[in-house]
Amino acid sequence: MKKLWIAALLGLMLALSGCGGEKAEDAEEDAAVEEGQYKIEIFTAESTAVPVNTTEDPTVIQKLLESPEWERITEVPGDLVPEFGLRIWKKVEVNYNKTEEGEEPEYEVIETITTFKDTDCIERVYSSNAVKGANIPVSVAAFYYKVPQEFLDTVKELAK
């Protein structure tokens, strides 16, 4: 009986520590947004070379990063027409080549998001920069989600 209680207690501790790790990751991302570690460029589907807008506003960025309200989908409609693209940049944490404090910070692309016309589906593609040292093919790094209307409204507002 004593072994059963120890096993149950150990299982409970493992389960609770796993939940806490996810909350810690969310807290780290929230802190990075507040510290200005991210910037997002918005593009039209016609021109991905020149952004129509760039934002570093933490409130806006928080609305555009993944949230629990996003629903991952596996079956994607075949007639999706791209509308806007978002390129999400994060500051490079350690830059050994940097010599002066006054220089502009360096950023690297960590993911891109494509919205589609007349639907609440988006495509999210992680950059190989998001996972250091990994050469990730797009077919593996691309995910589709249904997002809330607030996300789409924010993107359209920024693209004006």
Backbone as JSON Lines, residues from 0, in Angstrom:
{"i":0,"aa":"M","n":[0.82,-1.2,0.0],"ca":[0.0,0.0,0.0],"c":[0.87,1.25,0.0]}
{"i":1,"aa":"K","n":[1.97,1.2,0.76],"ca":[2.85,2.35,0.86],"c":[3.48,2.66,-0.51]}
{"i":2,"aa":"K","n":[3.85,1.61,-1.25],"ca":[4.43,1.79,-2.58],"c":[3.42,2.43,-3.54]}
{"i":3,"aa":"L","n":[2.17,2.05,-3.39],"ca":[1.11,2.61,-4.24],"c":[0.97,4.11,-4.0]}
{"i":4,"aa":"W","n":[0.99,4.52,-2.73],"ca":[0.9,5.94,-2.4],"c":[2.1,6.72,-2.92]}
{"i":5,"aa":"I","n":[3.27,6.15,-2.81],"ca":[4.48,6.81,-3.3],"c":[4.41,6.96,-4.82]}
{"i":6,"aa":"A","n":[3.96,5.91,-5.51],"ca":[3.83,5.97,-6.97],"c":[2.8,7.02,-7.38]}
{"i":7,"aa":"A","n":[1.67,7.08,-6.66],"ca":[0.63,8.07,-6.96],"c":[1.14,9.48,-6.72]}
{"i":8,"aa":"L","n":[1.86,9.68,-5.63],"ca":[2.42,10.99,-5.31],"c":[3.45,11.42,-6.34]}
{"i":9,"aa":"L","n":[4.29,10.48,-6.76],"ca":[5.29,10.77,-7.78],"c":[4.62,11.15,-9.1]}
{"i":10,"aa":"G","n":[3.58,10.41,-9.48],"ca":[2.84,10.73,-10.71],"c":[2.2,12.1,-10.64]}
{"i":11,"aa":"L","n":[1.62,12.44,-9.5],"ca":[1.01,13.75,-9.32],"c":[2.05,14.87,-9.43]}
{"i":12,"aa":"M","n":[3.21,14.66,-8.82],"ca":[4.28,15.67,-8.88],"c":[4.74,15.87,-10.32]}
{"i":13,"aa":"L","n":[4.89,14.79,-11.07],"ca":[5.3,14.9,-12.48],"c":[4.25,15.63,-13.31]}
{"i":14,"aa":"A","n":[3.0,15.32,-13.09],"ca":[1.93,15.99,-13.83],"c":[1.89,17.48,-13.53]}
{"i":15,"aa":"L","n":[2.02,17.84,-12.27],"ca":[1.98,19.26,-11.9],"c":[3.21,20.0,-12.38]}
{"i":16,"aa":"S","n":[4.35,19.37,-12.39],"ca":[5.56,20.05,-12.86],"c":[5.49,20.28,-14.37]}
{"i":17,"aa":"G","n":[4.85,19.38,-15.12],"ca":[4.68,19.56,-16.56],"c":[3.79,20.75,-16.86]}
{"i":18,"aa":"C","n":[2.73,20.95,-16.1],"ca":[1.85,22.1,-16.3],"c":[2.57,23.4,-15.99]}
{"i":19,"aa":"G","n":[3.39,23.39,-14.97],"ca":[4.11,24.59,-14.58],"c":[5.12,25.01,-15.62]}
{"i":20,"aa":"G","n":[5.72,24.05,-16.33],"ca":[6.69,24.36,-17.37],"c":[6.06,25.13,-18.52]}
{"i":21,"aa":"E","n":[4.85,24.74,-18.88],"ca":[4.14,25.42,-19.96],"c":[3.81,26.85,-19.56]}
{"i":22,"aa":"K","n":[3.39,27.05,-18.31],"ca":[3.09,28.39,-17.82],"c":[4.35,29.23,-17.78]}
{"i":23,"aa":"A","n":[5.48,28.63,-17.45],"ca":[6.74,29.36,-17.4],"c":[7.14,29.82,-18.8]}
{"i":24,"aa":"E","n":[6.94,28.97,-19.82],"ca":[7.25,29.36,-21.19],"c":[6.37,30.52,-21.63]}
{"i":25,"aa":"D","n":[5.09,30.47,-21.3],"ca":[4.18,31.56,-21.64],"c":[4.61,32.85,-20.95]}
{"i":26,"aa":"A","n":[5.01,32.75,-19.69],"ca":[5.45,33.93,-18.94],"c":[6.72,34.51,-19.55]}
{"i":27,"aa":"E","n":[7.64,33.64,-20.0],"ca":[8.86,34.11,-20.65],"c":[8.55,34.84,-21.95]}
{"i":28,"aa":"E","n":[7.62,34.29,-22.74],"ca":[7.25,34.95,-24.0],"c":[6.58,36.29,-23.73]}
{"i":29,"aa":"D","n":[5.69,36.35,-22.73],"ca":[5.03,37.61,-22.37],"c":[6.06,38.64,-21.95]}
{"i":30,"aa":"A","n":[7.04,38.22,-21.16],"ca":[8.09,39.15,-20.71],"c":[8.92,39.64,-21.89]}
{"i":31,"aa":"A","n":[9.22,38.75,-22.83],"ca":[9.99,39.15,-24.01],"c":[9.22,40.16,-24.86]}
{"i":32,"aa":"V","n":[7.9,39.99,-24.97],"ca":[7.08,40.94,-25.71],"c":[7.11,42.29,-25.02]}
{"i":33,"aa":"E","n":[6.94,42.3,-23.72],"ca":[6.95,43.55,-22.96],"c":[8.29,44.27,-23.03]}
{"i":34,"aa":"E","n":[9.37,43.51,-23.12],"ca":[10.72,44.1,-23.19],"c":[11.07,44.56,-24.59]}
{"i":35,"aa":"G","n":[10.19,44.38,-25.55],"ca":[10.46,44.82,-26.92],"c":[11.37,43.89,-27.69]}
{"i":36,"aa":"Q","n":[11.29,42.59,-27.41],"ca":[12.15,41.62,-28.1],"c":[11.62,41.23,-29.48]}
{"i":37,"aa":"Y","n":[10.38,41.59,-29.79],"ca":[9.76,41.2,-31.06],"c":[9.42,42.42,-31.9]}
{"i":38,"aa":"K","n":[9.36,42.17,-33.21],"ca":[8.74,43.13,-34.12],"c":[8.06,42.31,-35.21]}
{"i":39,"aa":"I","n":[7.01,42.88,-35.77],"ca":[6.24,42.17,-36.8],"c":[6.08,43.07,-38.01]}
{"i":40,"aa":"E","n":[6.39,42.51,-39.18],"ca":[6.19,43.2,-40.45],"c":[4.96,42.61,-41.12]}
{"i":41,"aa":"I","n":[4.14,43.49,-41.71],"ca":[2.93,43.06,-42.39],"c":[3.09,43.33,-43.88]}
{"i":42,"aa":"F","n":[2.75,42.33,-44.69],"ca":[2.87,42.41,-46.14],"c":[1.53,42.12,-46.78]}
{"i":43,"aa":"T","n":[1.36,42.57,-48.01],"ca":[0.21,42.14,-48.8],"c":[0.62,40.88,-49.55]}
{"i":44,"aa":"A","n":[-0.34,40.14,-50.04],"ca":[-0.04,38.91,-50.78],"c":[0.69,39.23,-52.09]}
{"i":45,"aa":"E","n":[0.44,40.41,-52.63],"ca":[1.05,40.78,-53.9],"c":[2.52,41.13,-53.76]}
{"i":46,"aa":"S","n":[2.93,41.67,-52.61],"ca":[4.3,42.13,-52.45],"c":[4.85,41.74,-51.08]}
{"i":47,"aa":"T","n":[5.7,40.72,-51.09],"ca":[6.31,40.3,-49.82],"c":[7.69,40.93,-49.63]}
{"i":48,"aa":"A","n":[8.14,41.71,-50.59],"ca":[9.47,42.32,-50.49],"c":[9.47,43.55,-49.59]}
{"i":49,"aa":"V","n":[8.43,44.37,-49.69],"ca":[8.38,45.62,-48.93],"c":[7.17,45.58,-47.99]}
{"i":50,"aa":"P","n":[7.41,45.66,-46.69],"ca":[6.27,45.63,-45.75],"c":[5.41,46.89,-45.87]}
{"i":51,"aa":"V","n":[4.1,46.71,-45.68],"ca":[3.2,47.87,-45.66],"c":[3.19,48.51,-44.28]}
{"i":52,"aa":"N","n":[3.62,47.75,-43.27],"ca":[3.66,48.29,-41.91],"c":[4.58,47.4,-41.06]}
{"i":53,"aa":"T","n":[5.15,48.01,-40.05],"ca":[5.96,47.29,-39.07],"c":[5.55,47.77,-37.7]}
{"i":54,"aa":"T","n":[5.39,46.86,-36.76],"ca":[5.02,47.26,-35.41],"c":[5.95,46.62,-34.38]}
{"i":55,"aa":"E","n":[6.26,47.4,-33.36],"ca":[6.99,46.91,-32.2],"c":[6.17,47.15,-30.93]}
{"i":56,"aa":"D","n":[4.89,47.53,-31.1],"ca":[4.0,47.8,-29.99],"c":[3.65,46.49,-29.27]}
{"i":57,"aa":"P","n":[4.04,46.36,-27.99],"ca":[3.79,45.1,-27.27],"c":[2.32,44.69,-27.21]}
{"i":58,"aa":"T","n":[1.41,45.65,-27.12],"ca":[-0.02,45.32,-27.06],"c":[-0.47,44.67,-28.36]}
{"i":59,"aa":"V","n":[-0.04,45.21,-29.49],"ca":[-0.41,44.67,-30.8],"c":[0.25,43.31,-31.01]}
{"i":60,"aa":"I","n":[1.52,43.23,-30.67],"ca":[2.25,41.97,-30.87],"c":[1.62,40.85,-30.06]}
{"i":61,"aa":"Q","n":[1.2,41.15,-28.84],"ca":[0.57,40.14,-28.0],"c":[-0.69,39.59,-28.66]}
{"i":62,"aa":"K","n":[-1.44,40.44,-29.39],"ca":[-2.65,40.0,-30.08],"c":[-2.33,39.09,-31.27]}
{"i":63,"aa":"L","n":[-1.1,39.24,-31.81],"ca":[-0.75,38.51,-33.03],"c":[0.06,37.24,-32.78]}
{"i":64,"aa":"L","n":[0.5,37.03,-31.56],"ca":[1.2,35.79,-31.24],"c":[0.19,34.72,-30.84]}
{"i":65,"aa":"E","n":[0.59,33.47,-30.95],"ca":[-0.33,32.36,-30.67],"c":[-0.95,32.47,-29.29]}
{"i":66,"aa":"S","n":[-2.22,32.15,-29.23],"ca":[-2.93,32.16,-27.96],"c":[-3.74,30.87,-27.85]}
{"i":67,"aa":"P","n":[-4.26,30.58,-26.66],"ca":[-5.08,29.37,-26.49],"c":[-6.35,29.37,-27.35]}
{"i":68,"aa":"E","n":[-6.73,30.54,-27.84],"ca":[-7.94,30.63,-28.66],"c":[-7.71,30.12,-30.08]}
{"i":69,"aa":"W","n":[-6.46,29.92,-30.48],"ca":[-6.16,29.38,-31.79],"c":[-6.46,27.89,-31.78]}
{"i":70,"aa":"E","n":[-7.14,27.44,-32.8],"ca":[-7.48,26.02,-32.91],"c":[-6.71,25.41,-34.08]}
{"i":71,"aa":"R","n":[-5.86,24.46,-33.78],"ca":[-5.07,23.82,-34.83],"c":[-5.98,22.93,-35.66]}
{"i":72,"aa":"I","n":[-5.82,23.02,-36.98],"ca":[-6.65,22.21,-37.88],"c":[-5.74,21.36,-38.76]}
{"i":73,"aa":"T","n":[-6.23,20.21,-39.13],"ca":[-5.46,19.31,-39.99],"c":[-6.03,19.26,-41.4]}
{"i":74,"aa":"E","n":[-7.32,19.53,-41.53],"ca":[-7.93,19.55,-42.86],"c":[-8.08,20.99,-43.29]}
{"i":75,"aa":"V","n":[-7.37,21.34,-44.36],"ca":[-7.33,22.71,-44.84],"c":[-8.14,22.8,-46.12]}
{"i":76,"aa":"P","n":[-9.01,23.83,-46.23],"ca":[-9.74,24.01,-47.49],"c":[-8.76,24.19,-48.65]}
{"i":77,"aa":"G","n":[-9.1,23.63,-49.79],"ca":[-8.2,23.66,-50.95],"c":[-8.19,24.96,-51.72]}
{"i":78,"aa":"D","n":[-9.16,25.81,-51.5],"ca":[-9.28,27.03,-52.3],"c":[-8.81,28.28,-51.55]}
{"i":79,"aa":"L","n":[-7.78,28.17,-50.73],"ca":[-7.3,29.32,-49.95],"c":[-6.53,30.29,-50.84]}
{"i":80,"aa":"V","n":[-6.88,31.58,-50.71],"ca":[-6.21,32.64,-51.46],"c":[-5.51,33.55,-50.45]}
{"i":81,"aa":"P","n":[-4.17,33.65,-50.53],"ca":[-3.44,34.48,-49.56],"c":[-3.89,35.93,-49.59]}
{"i":82,"aa":"E","n":[-3.95,36.55,-48.4],"ca":[-4.35,37.95,-48.29],"c":[-3.21,38.79,-47.7]}
{"i":83,"aa":"F","n":[-2.74,38.42,-46.5],"ca":[-1.65,39.15,-45.85],"c":[-0.61,38.17,-45.33]}
{"i":84,"aa":"G","n":[0.59,38.68,-45.2],"ca":[1.67,37.91,-44.6],"c":[2.24,38.68,-43.42]}
{"i":85,"aa":"L","n":[2.62,37.97,-42.39],"ca":[3.28,38.56,-41.23],"c":[4.62,37.88,-41.06]}
{"i":86,"aa":"R","n":[5.65,38.66,-40.92],"ca":[6.97,38.13,-40.64],"c":[7.31,38.52,-39.21]}
{"i":87,"aa":"I","n":[7.51,37.54,-38.35],"ca":[7.75,37.8,-36.92],"c":[9.24,37.68,-36.65]}
{"i":88,"aa":"W","n":[9.79,38.76,-36.13],"ca":[11.21,38.87,-35.85],"c":[11.42,38.88,-34.34]}
{"i":89,"aa":"K","n":[12.54,38.33,-33.91],"ca":[12.92,38.38,-32.5],"c":[14.37,38.86,-32.42]}
{"i":90,"aa":"K","n":[14.65,39.67,-31.4],"ca":[16.01,40.17,-31.23],"c":[16.96,39.01,-31.0]}
{"i":91,"aa":"V","n":[18.15,39.14,-31.59],"ca":[19.19,38.15,-31.38],"c":[19.69,38.33,-29.96]}
{"i":92,"aa":"E","n":[19.65,37.25,-29.18],"ca":[20.01,37.32,-27.76],"c":[21.46,37.7,-27.53]}
{"i":93,"aa":"V","n":[22.37,36.97,-28.17],"ca":[23.8,37.21,-27.96],"c":[24.41,37.55,-29.3]}
{"i":94,"aa":"N","n":[25.05,38.69,-29.36],"ca":[25.69,39.11,-30.59],"c":[27.14,39.46,-30.25]}
{"i":95,"aa":"Y","n":[28.04,38.55,-30.52],"ca":[29.44,38.75,-30.16],"c":[30.12,39.78,-31.07]}
{"i":96,"aa":"N","n":[29.54,40.05,-32.24],"ca":[30.14,41.0,-33.16],"c":[29.79,42.44,-32.81]}
{"i":97,"aa":"K","n":[28.84,42.63,-31.92],"ca":[28.4,43.98,-31.56],"c":[29.47,44.68,-30.73]}
{"i":98,"aa":"T","n":[29.86,45.88,-31.15],"ca":[30.92,46.59,-30.46],"c":[30.42,47.82,-29.71]}
{"i":99,"aa":"E","n":[29.38,48.45,-30.23],"ca":[28.89,49.67,-29.6],"c":[27.46,49.49,-29.11]}
{"i":100,"aa":"E","n":[27.15,50.14,-28.0],"ca":[25.81,50.05,-27.43],"c":[24.79,50.81,-28.27]}
{"i":101,"aa":"G","n":[25.21,51.84,-28.98],"ca":[24.27,52.68,-29.73],"c":[23.78,52.07,-31.02]}
{"i":102,"aa":"E","n":[24.33,50.95,-31.43],"ca":[23.93,50.34,-32.69],"c":[22.52,49.75,-32.59]}
{"i":103,"aa":"E","n":[21.89,49.66,-33.75],"ca":[20.56,49.05,-33.81],"c":[20.66,47.57,-33.47]}
{"i":104,"aa":"P","n":[19.69,47.02,-32.74],"ca":[19.73,45.59,-32.42],"c":[19.51,44.76,-33.68]}
{"i":105,"aa":"E","n":[20.04,43.56,-33.67],"ca":[19.84,42.64,-34.79],"c":[18.65,41.75,-34.47]}
{"i":106,"aa":"Y","n":[17.87,41.47,-35.51],"ca":[16.71,40.6,-35.38],"c":[16.87,39.41,-36.32]}
{"i":107,"aa":"E","n":[16.17,38.32,-36.01],"ca":[16.11,37.17,-36.9],"c":[14.65,36.73,-37.02]}
{"i":108,"aa":"V","n":[14.29,36.27,-38.2],"ca":[12.92,35.8,-38.43],"c":[12.73,34.48,-37.71]}
{"i":109,"aa":"I","n":[11.67,34.39,-36.92],"ca":[11.4,33.12,-36.23],"c":[10.17,32.4,-36.79]}
{"i":110,"aa":"E","n":[9.28,33.15,-37.45],"ca":[8.14,32.5,-38.08],"c":[7.47,33.47,-39.04]}
{"i":111,"aa":"T","n":[6.68,32.9,-39.95],"ca":[5.85,33.7,-40.84],"c":[4.42,33.17,-40.73]}
{"i":112,"aa":"I","n":[3.49,34.09,-40.89],"ca":[2.07,33.74,-40.84],"c":[1.42,34.29,-42.1]}
{"i":113,"aa":"T","n":[0.59,33.48,-42.73],"ca":[-0.18,33.92,-43.9],"c":[-1.65,33.85,-43.56]}
{"i":114,"aa":"T","n":[-2.35,34.96,-43.8],"ca":[-3.81,34.94,-43.65],"c":[-4.41,34.74,-45.04]}
{"i":115,"aa":"F","n":[-5.65,34.27,-45.08],"ca":[-6.29,33.98,-46.34],"c":[-7.61,34.73,-46.44]}
{"i":116,"aa":"K","n":[-7.98,35.1,-47.66],"ca":[-9.21,35.86,-47.91],"c":[-10.44,35.02,-47.56]}
{"i":117,"aa":"D","n":[-11.41,35.69,-46.95],"ca":[-12.73,35.11,-46.67],"c":[-12.7,33.84,-45.82]}
{"i":118,"aa":"T","n":[-11.74,33.74,-44.91],"ca":[-11.69,32.59,-44.0],"c":[-10.95,32.99,-42.73]}
{"i":119,"aa":"D","n":[-11.15,32.21,-41.69],"ca":[-10.44,32.47,-40.44],"c":[-9.25,31.52,-40.27]}
{"i":120,"aa":"C","n":[-8.82,30.9,-41.38],"ca":[-7.66,30.01,-41.37],"c":[-6.38,30.81,-41.62]}
{"i":121,"aa":"I","n":[-5.32,30.4,-40.94],"ca":[-4.0,30.96,-41.2],"c":[-3.0,29.81,-41.35]}
{"i":122,"aa":"E","n":[-1.91,30.11,-42.01],"ca":[-0.79,29.17,-42.08],"c":[0.36,29.77,-41.28]}
{"i":123,"aa":"R","n":[0.94,28.97,-40.42],"ca":[2.05,29.42,-39.58],"c":[3.25,28.54,-39.9]}
{"i":124,"aa":"V","n":[4.34,29.17,-40.34],"ca":[5.55,28.43,-40.72],"c":[6.69,28.88,-39.83]}
{"i":125,"aa":"Y","n":[7.25,27.93,-39.09],"ca":[8.39,28.24,-38.22],"c":[9.66,28.32,-39.05]}
{"i":126,"aa":"S","n":[10.5,29.28,-38.72],"ca":[11.79,29.42,-39.37],"c":[12.79,28.47,-38.74]}
{"i":127,"aa":"S","n":[13.83,28.13,-39.5],"ca":[14.88,27.3,-38.9],"c":[15.59,28.06,-37.8]}
{"i":128,"aa":"N","n":[15.46,29.4,-37.75],"ca":[16.03,30.2,-36.66],"c":[15.33,29.93,-35.34]}
{"i":129,"aa":"A","n":[14.09,29.46,-35.41],"ca":[13.33,29.2,-34.19],"c":[13.9,28.01,-33.43]}
{"i":130,"aa":"V","n":[14.47,27.07,-34.17],"ca":[15.11,25.91,-33.56],"c":[16.55,25.9,-34.05]}
{"i":131,"aa":"K","n":[17.43,26.37,-33.23],"ca":[18.84,26.51,-33.63],"c":[19.44,25.17,-34.05]}
{"i":132,"aa":"G","n":[20.19,25.24,-35.14],"ca":[20.92,24.07,-35.6],"c":[20.07,23.05,-36.33]}
{"i":133,"aa":"A","n":[18.81,23.37,-36.58],"ca":[17.93,22.42,-37.26],"c":[17.62,22.92,-38.66]}
{"i":134,"aa":"N","n":[17.71,22.05,-39.62],"ca":[17.32,22.39,-40.98],"c":[15.93,21.8,-41.19]}
{"i":135,"aa":"I","n":[14.93,22.61,-40.9],"ca":[13.55,22.12,-40.89],"c":[12.9,22.38,-42.25]}
{"i":136,"aa":"P","n":[12.41,21.34,-42.95],"ca":[11.7,21.59,-44.19],"c":[10.34,22.23,-43.91]}
{"i":137,"aa":"V","n":[9.88,23.07,-44.85],"ca":[8.62,23.79,-44.67],"c":[7.45,22.83,-44.46]}
{"i":138,"aa":"S","n":[7.48,21.68,-45.11],"ca":[6.38,20.73,-44.96],"c":[6.21,20.25,-43.53]}
{"i":139,"aa":"V","n":[7.29,20.27,-42.76],"ca":[7.23,19.84,-41.37],"c":[6.95,21.02,-40.45]}
{"i":140,"aa":"A","n":[7.39,22.21,-40.85],"ca":[7.29,23.39,-39.98],"c":[6.04,24.22,-40.24]}
{"i":141,"aa":"A","n":[5.17,23.79,-41.12],"ca":[3.95,24.55,-41.44],"c":[2.75,23.95,-40.72]}
{"i":142,"aa":"F","n":[1.99,24.82,-40.07],"ca":[0.79,24.4,-39.34],"c":[-0.35,25.34,-39.7]}
{"i":143,"aa":"Y","n":[-1.56,24.82,-39.66],"ca":[-2.74,25.61,-39.97],"c":[-3.6,25.75,-38.71]}
{"i":144,"aa":"Y","n":[-4.18,26.94,-38.57],"ca":[-5.0,27.25,-37.4],"c":[-6.25,27.99,-37.82]}
{"i":145,"aa":"K","n":[-7.29,27.87,-37.01],"ca":[-8.44,28.78,-37.07],"c":[-8.2,29.78,-35.96]}
{"i":146,"aa":"V","n":[-8.3,31.05,-36.3],"ca":[-7.99,32.1,-35.33],"c":[-9.23,32.95,-35.07]}
{"i":147,"aa":"P","n":[-9.26,33.65,-33.93],"ca":[-10.4,34.52,-33.62],"c":[-10.44,35.72,-34.56]}
{"i":148,"aa":"Q","n":[-11.62,36.29,-34.68],"ca":[-11.82,37.45,-35.54],"c":[-10.94,38.63,-35.11]}
{"i":149,"aa":"E","n":[-10.66,38.75,-33.82],"ca":[-9.82,39.84,-33.31],"c":[-8.43,39.81,-33.96]}
{"i":150,"aa":"F","n":[-7.88,38.63,-34.17],"ca":[-6.59,38.49,-34.83],"c":[-6.67,39.05,-36.25]}
{"i":151,"aa":"L","n":[-7.67,38.61,-37.0],"ca":[-7.82,39.05,-38.38],"c":[-8.07,40.56,-38.47]}
{"i":152,"aa":"D","n":[-8.88,41.09,-37.56],"ca":[-9.14,42.54,-37.54],"c":[-7.86,43.32,-37.26]}
{"i":153,"aa":"T","n":[-7.03,42.82,-36.35],"ca":[-5.77,43.49,-36.02],"c":[-4.85,43.52,-37.24]}
{"i":154,"aa":"V","n":[-4.77,42.41,-37.96],"ca":[-3.92,42.34,-39.16],"c":[-4.43,43.33,-40.22]}
{"i":155,"aa":"K","n":[-5.74,43.35,-40.44],"ca":[-6.31,44.25,-41.46],"c":[-6.09,45.72,-41.07]}
{"i":156,"aa":"E","n":[-6.21,46.02,-39.8],"ca":[-5.98,47.4,-39.32],"c":[-4.54,47.82,-39.55]}
{"i":157,"aa":"L","n":[-3.61,46.92,-39.29],"ca":[-2.19,47.23,-39.49],"c":[-1.82,47.35,-40.97]}
{"i":158,"aa":"A","n":[-2.55,46.65,-41.81],"ca":[-2.24,46.66,-43.24],"c":[-2.78,47.88,-43.97]}
{"i":159,"aa":"K","n":[-3.58,48.68,-43.29],"ca":[-4.16,49.89,-43.92],"c":[-3.09,50.9,-44.22]}
